[in-house]
Amino acid sequence: MLCWEQGYKNIQQPALWITALEATWMELGARTLRAAGIDTAEPADARNTCLEILSQSLAAVAQILSARLGREVVPEHGAERRQAGAAAYTFTATVGYAGAALPFEVALTAGLMRALDIGAVEAFPHDPGALLPADFGAAGAGALEVSGSPVSHTMDLLLDVELAVSVSFGRTELPIKEILKLTTGSIVELNRSLSEPVEVIVNNCVVARGEVVVIDGNYGVRIQQIISRQDRLRSLR
């Protein structure tokens, strides 16, 4: 089993737990790695890939919570746990593929429900096509259950979440005394030459590199390289 505990700033800790069977995180991790050109996935690599997907998804959830609560909510205190704690509401979200549905159990704490000021019925109606009652015991250890019911639309909701995308032309470090000397017309030398590609950054993570172009008087970036999973993890450190 993989169990991830996630907290959010300005919400009573922890906020929620996400639990997945080994079959789920192995399949999701392996599929993602194959899409990146890695045909053979070791269990540790598949697990780390699944955790990276969870991290990115939970960061997107923070933006949804921020919009709902009307104040900034950011992820914090995320960590693996042996099992989920006491929850006010539990449901199953599925990641759907052709011929496969990978279930994750999501458990919300009373603190999160109070912060949202909503009841379980209002927040999560029992729609068989969206949120299904969690029952991991029925699948059995290491089993992957594929049902004929409609695939969850939970991931579709995340696809509409807006993320800030920035482009880095370079970086440098200056002593405070040098920064105080900066005036109009001063030149700051960066650690990147004119011929080197610029970095495309999403959620403080470098996801791609490319060349700067000008389109109708506006700057743009032509993507030349998508960053590998290993390099993305290194950029977060």
Sine and cosine of phi, psi and omega as CSV:
sin_phi,cos_phi,sin_psi,cos_psi,sin_omega,cos_omega
0.00,0.00,0.56,-0.83,0.13,-0.99
-0.88,-0.47,0.84,-0.55,0.00,-1.00
-0.80,-0.59,0.84,-0.54,-0.03,-1.00
-0.89,-0.45,0.80,-0.59,0.06,-1.00
-0.98,-0.18,0.76,-0.65,-0.03,-1.00
-0.81,-0.59,0.78,-0.62,0.12,-0.99
-0.94,-0.35,0.33,-0.95,0.04,-1.00
-0.72,-0.69,0.64,-0.77,0.04,-1.00
-0.88,0.47,0.64,-0.77,-0.01,-1.00
0.96,0.27,0.18,0.98,0.10,-0.99
-0.79,-0.61,0.65,-0.76,-0.02,-1.00
-0.80,0.60,0.74,-0.68,-0.10,-0.99
-1.00,0.01,0.51,-0.86,-0.34,0.94
-0.96,0.27,0.13,-0.99,-0.04,-1.00
-0.98,-0.18,-0.62,0.78,-0.05,-1.00
-0.34,-0.94,0.27,-0.96,0.11,-0.99
-0.80,-0.60,0.57,-0.82,0.11,-0.99
-0.82,-0.57,0.80,-0.60,-0.06,-1.00
-0.83,-0.55,0.65,-0.76,0.01,-1.00
-0.65,-0.76,0.61,-0.80,0.12,-0.99
-0.94,0.35,0.35,-0.94,0.02,-1.00
-0.84,0.54,-0.64,0.77,0.00,-1.00
-0.87,0.49,-0.57,0.82,-0.02,-1.00
-0.94,0.34,-0.80,0.60,-0.07,-1.00
-0.95,0.31,-0.47,0.88,0.08,-1.00
-0.92,0.39,-0.71,0.71,-0.03,-1.00
-0.93,0.38,-0.70,0.71,0.00,-1.00
-0.90,0.43,-0.71,0.71,0.01,-1.00
-0.90,0.44,-0.68,0.73,-0.02,-1.00
-0.91,0.42,-0.67,0.75,0.02,-1.00
-0.89,0.46,-0.68,0.74,-0.02,-1.00
-0.91,0.42,-0.68,0.73,0.00,-1.00
-0.92,0.39,-0.62,0.79,0.05,-1.00
-0.89,0.45,-0.61,0.79,0.04,-1.00
-0.90,0.43,-0.44,0.90,0.02,-1.00
-1.00,-0.01,0.08,1.00,0.05,-1.00
1.00,-0.09,0.13,0.99,0.02,-1.00
-0.97,-0.24,0.97,-0.26,-0.14,-0.99
-0.97,0.23,-0.57,0.82,-0.03,-1.00
-0.94,-0.33,0.85,-0.53,-0.05,-1.00
-0.92,-0.39,0.87,-0.50,0.13,-0.99
-0.95,0.30,0.47,-0.89,0.00,-1.00
-0.79,0.61,-0.66,0.75,-0.01,-1.00
-0.90,0.43,-0.63,0.77,0.01,-1.00
-0.93,0.38,-0.67,0.75,0.02,-1.00
-0.90,0.44,-0.65,0.76,0.00,-1.00
-0.90,0.43,-0.72,0.69,0.00,-1.00
-0.90,0.43,-0.60,0.80,0.04,-1.00
-0.90,0.43,-0.68,0.73,0.03,-1.00
-0.89,0.46,-0.65,0.76,0.03,-1.00
-0.90,0.43,-0.59,0.81,0.04,-1.00
-0.91,0.40,-0.64,0.76,0.04,-1.00
-0.89,0.45,-0.68,0.73,0.04,-1.00
-0.87,0.49,-0.69,0.73,-0.02,-1.00
-0.87,0.50,-0.71,0.70,0.01,-1.00
-0.92,0.40,-0.64,0.77,-0.02,-1.00
-0.93,0.38,-0.66,0.75,-0.02,-1.00
-0.94,0.34,-0.47,0.88,0.12,-0.99
-0.92,0.39,-0.61,0.80,0.06,-1.00
-0.93,0.38,-0.60,0.80,0.05,-1.00
-0.87,0.49,-0.57,0.82,0.02,-1.00
-0.86,0.51,-0.59,0.81,0.02,-1.00
-0.94,0.35,-0.59,0.81,0.06,-1.00
-0.91,0.42,-0.68,0.73,0.02,-1.00
-0.90,0.44,-0.63,0.78,0.01,-1.00
-0.87,0.49,-0.69,0.73,0.00,-1.00
-0.92,0.39,-0.61,0.79,-0.04,-1.00
-0.94,0.33,-0.65,0.76,-0.09,-1.00
-1.00,0.02,-0.28,0.96,0.00,-1.00
0.97,0.26,0.37,0.93,0.07,-1.00
-0.50,-0.86,0.32,-0.95,-0.07,-1.00
-0.93,0.37,0.76,-0.65,0.08,-1.00
-0.80,-0.60,0.83,-0.55,0.00,-1.00
-0.80,-0.60,0.51,-0.86,0.00,-1.00
-0.93,0.36,0.60,-0.80,0.12,-0.99
-0.35,-0.94,0.31,-0.95,0.03,-1.00
0.86,0.52,0.65,0.76,0.09,-1.00
-1.00,0.06,0.69,-0.72,-0.04,-1.00
-0.27,-0.96,0.41,-0.91,0.10,-0.99
-0.97,0.25,0.58,-0.81,0.04,-1.00
-0.75,-0.66,0.33,-0.95,0.03,-1.00
-0.94,0.34,-0.56,0.83,0.02,-1.00
-0.34,-0.94,0.29,-0.96,0.02,-1.00
-0.96,0.28,0.46,-0.89,0.04,-1.00
-1.00,0.01,-0.25,-0.97,-0.01,-1.00
-0.91,0.42,0.75,-0.66,-0.06,-1.00
-0.84,-0.54,0.50,-0.86,0.07,-1.00
-1.00,0.06,-0.45,0.89,0.00,-1.00
-0.41,-0.91,0.65,-0.76,-0.02,-1.00
-0.75,-0.67,0.68,-0.73,0.07,-1.00
-0.56,-0.83,0.13,-0.99,0.00,-1.00
-0.91,-0.41,0.80,-0.60,0.12,-0.99
-0.95,-0.32,0.62,-0.78,-0.03,-1.00
-0.86,-0.51,0.63,-0.78,0.16,-0.99
-0.99,-0.12,0.89,-0.45,-0.14,-0.99
-0.99,-0.17,0.70,-0.72,0.15,-0.99
-0.80,-0.60,0.18,-0.98,0.08,-1.00
-0.90,0.43,0.91,-0.40,0.04,-1.00
1.00,0.09,0.11,0.99,-0.01,-1.00
-0.46,-0.89,0.58,-0.81,0.09,-1.00
-0.73,-0.68,0.89,-0.46,-0.08,-1.00
-0.99,-0.17,0.93,-0.37,-0.11,-0.99
-1.00,0.00,0.63,-0.78,0.13,-0.99
-0.83,-0.55,0.75,-0.66,0.09,-1.00
-1.00,0.04,0.80,-0.60,0.00,-1.00
-0.91,-0.41,0.83,-0.56,-0.02,-1.00
-0.88,-0.47,0.85,-0.53,-0.01,-1.00
-0.98,-0.17,0.67,-0.74,0.00,-1.00
-0.99,0.10,0.28,-0.96,0.05,-1.00
-0.89,0.46,-0.55,0.84,0.02,-1.00
-0.88,0.47,-0.66,0.75,0.03,-1.00
-0.93,0.37,-0.66,0.75,0.00,-1.00
-0.89,0.45,-0.63,0.77,0.03,-1.00
-0.92,0.40,-0.63,0.77,0.00,-1.00
-0.88,0.47,-0.61,0.79,0.01,-1.00
-0.98,0.18,-0.29,0.96,0.03,-1.00
0.84,0.55,0.72,0.69,0.03,-1.00
-0.66,-0.75,0.34,-0.94,0.07,-1.00
-1.00,-0.08,0.29,-0.96,-0.06,-1.00
-0.88,0.48,-0.63,0.77,-0.04,-1.00
-0.92,0.40,-0.66,0.75,0.00,-1.00
-0.93,0.38,-0.65,0.76,-0.10,-1.00
-0.97,0.25,-0.65,0.76,-0.13,-0.99
-0.71,-0.71,0.98,0.19,0.04,-1.00
-0.89,0.45,0.54,-0.84,-0.03,-1.00
-0.98,0.18,0.98,0.18,0.04,-1.00
-0.99,-0.14,0.92,-0.39,-0.07,-1.00
-0.83,0.56,-0.38,0.92,-0.01,-1.00
-1.00,0.01,-0.07,1.00,-0.06,-1.00
-0.82,-0.57,-0.87,0.49,-0.06,-1.00
-0.82,-0.57,0.83,-0.55,-0.08,-1.00
-0.94,-0.34,0.55,-0.84,0.07,-1.00
-0.84,0.55,0.71,-0.71,-0.06,-1.00
-0.97,0.25,0.77,-0.64,0.06,-1.00
-0.49,-0.87,0.98,0.20,-0.04,-1.00
-0.97,0.24,-0.41,0.91,-0.04,-1.00
-0.91,0.42,-0.53,0.85,-0.06,-1.00
-0.92,0.39,-0.49,0.87,-0.05,-1.00
-0.97,0.25,-0.46,0.89,-0.02,-1.00
1.00,0.10,0.43,-0.90,-0.05,-1.00
-0.88,0.47,0.77,-0.63,0.06,-1.00
0.97,0.26,0.14,0.99,-0.03,-1.00
-1.00,-0.09,0.48,-0.88,0.08,-1.00
-0.85,-0.52,0.92,-0.38,-0.07,-1.00
-0.99,-0.12,0.81,-0.59,0.03,-1.00
-0.92,-0.40,0.87,-0.48,-0.03,-1.00
-0.96,-0.29,0.23,-0.97,-0.01,-1.00
-1.00,0.00,0.03,1.00,-0.01,-1.00
-0.96,0.29,0.35,-0.94,-0.01,-1.00
-0.85,0.53,0.56,-0.83,0.00,-1.00
-0.95,0.31,0.59,-0.81,-0.01,-1.00
-0.86,0.51,0.59,-0.81,0.04,-1.00
-0.99,-0.12,0.20,0.98,-0.04,-1.00
-0.86,0.51,-0.71,0.71,-0.01,-1.00
-0.92,0.40,-0.53,0.85,0.04,-1.00
-0.87,0.49,-0.58,0.81,0.03,-1.00
-0.90,0.44,-0.64,0.77,-0.02,-1.00
-0.92,0.39,-0.47,0.88,-0.04,-1.00
-0.91,0.42,-0.34,0.94,0.01,-1.00
-1.00,-0.03,-0.04,1.00,-0.01,-1.00
-0.95,0.30,0.73,-0.68,-0.01,-1.00
-1.00,0.04,0.71,-0.70,0.04,-1.00
-0.87,-0.50,0.58,-0.82,0.02,-1.00
-0.97,0.26,0.81,-0.59,0.02,-1.00
-0.92,-0.40,0.80,-0.60,0.01,-1.00
-0.79,-0.61,0.34,-0.94,0.00,-1.00
-0.85,-0.52,0.79,-0.61,-0.02,-1.00
-0.97,-0.24,0.87,-0.49,0.05,-1.00
-1.00,0.08,-0.24,0.97,0.00,-1.00
0.44,-0.90,0.16,-0.99,-0.01,-1.00
-0.67,-0.74,0.29,-0.96,0.10,-1.00
-0.34,-0.94,0.27,-0.96,0.06,-1.00
-0.85,-0.52,0.73,-0.69,-0.01,-1.00
-0.76,-0.65,0.60,-0.80,0.13,-0.99
-0.89,0.45,0.44,-0.90,-0.01,-1.00
-0.83,0.55,-0.62,0.78,-0.03,-1.00
-0.90,0.44,-0.53,0.85,0.04,-1.00
-0.96,0.28,-0.60,0.80,0.02,-1.00
-0.90,0.43,-0.62,0.79,0.00,-1.00
-0.92,0.40,-0.35,0.94,0.00,-1.00
-1.00,0.08,-0.16,0.99,-0.05,-1.00
-0.90,0.43,0.71,-0.71,0.04,-1.00
-0.67,-0.74,0.07,-1.00,0.07,-1.00
-0.86,0.50,0.81,-0.58,-0.02,-1.00
0.99,-0.16,-0.16,0.99,0.04,-1.00
-0.92,0.39,0.53,-0.85,0.01,-1.00
-0.92,-0.40,0.80,-0.60,0.05,-1.00
-0.95,-0.31,0.87,-0.49,-0.02,-1.00
-0.99,0.15,0.76,-0.65,-0.01,-1.00
-0.99,-0.16,0.18,-0.98,-0.05,-1.00
-1.00,0.02,0.42,0.91,-0.03,-1.00
-0.67,-0.74,0.71,-0.70,0.01,-1.00
-0.99,0.15,0.18,-0.98,-0.04,-1.00
-0.90,0.44,-0.48,0.88,-0.06,-1.00
-0.99,0.11,-0.24,0.97,-0.04,-1.00
-0.99,0.17,0.56,-0.83,0.01,-1.00
-0.94,0.35,0.44,-0.90,0.06,-1.00
-1.00,0.00,0.30,-0.95,-0.06,-1.00
-0.98,-0.21,0.69,-0.72,0.10,-0.99
-0.99,-0.17,0.83,-0.55,-0.16,-0.99
-0.88,-0.48,0.76,-0.65,0.07,-1.00
-0.78,-0.63,0.80,-0.60,0.00,-1.00
0.81,0.59,0.68,0.73,0.02,-1.00
0.90,0.44,0.34,0.94,-0.01,-1.00
-0.81,-0.58,0.77,-0.63,0.04,-1.00
-0.96,0.29,0.88,-0.48,-0.06,-1.00
-0.94,-0.33,-0.33,0.94,-0.04,-1.00
-0.31,-0.95,0.24,-0.97,0.10,-0.99
-0.73,-0.69,0.48,-0.87,-0.02,-1.00
-0.25,-0.97,-0.11,-0.99,-0.01,-1.00
-0.95,-0.30,0.52,-0.85,-0.01,-1.00
-0.98,0.20,0.72,-0.69,0.06,-1.00
-0.76,-0.65,0.27,-0.96,0.04,-1.00
-0.88,-0.47,0.82,-0.57,-0.02,-1.00
-0.83,-0.56,0.92,-0.39,0.01,-1.00
0.78,0.62,0.66,0.75,0.05,-1.00
1.00,0.10,-0.01,1.00,0.02,-1.00
-0.93,-0.36,0.54,-0.84,0.07,-1.00
-0.96,0.27,0.53,-0.85,0.11,-0.99
-0.53,-0.85,0.09,-1.00,0.02,-1.00
-0.77,-0.63,0.82,-0.57,0.11,-0.99
-1.00,-0.01,0.90,-0.43,-0.07,-1.00
-0.92,0.39,0.78,-0.62,0.03,-1.00
-0.90,-0.44,-0.37,0.93,-0.05,-1.00
-0.50,-0.87,0.75,-0.66,0.14,-0.99
-0.99,-0.10,0.78,-0.63,-0.09,-1.00
-0.95,0.32,0.67,-0.74,0.03,-1.00
-0.94,0.33,0.29,-0.96,0.00,-1.00
-0.86,0.50,-0.66,0.75,-0.01,-1.00
-0.88,0.47,-0.69,0.73,0.00,-1.00
-0.92,0.38,-0.58,0.82,0.04,-1.00
-0.90,0.43,-0.65,0.76,0.03,-1.00
-0.90,0.44,-0.65,0.76,0.01,-1.00
-0.91,0.41,-0.56,0.83,-0.02,-1.00
-0.93,0.36,-0.37,0.93,0.02,-1.00
-0.99,0.16,-0.33,0.94,-0.06,-1.00
-0.97,0.24,0.00,0.00,0.00,0.00
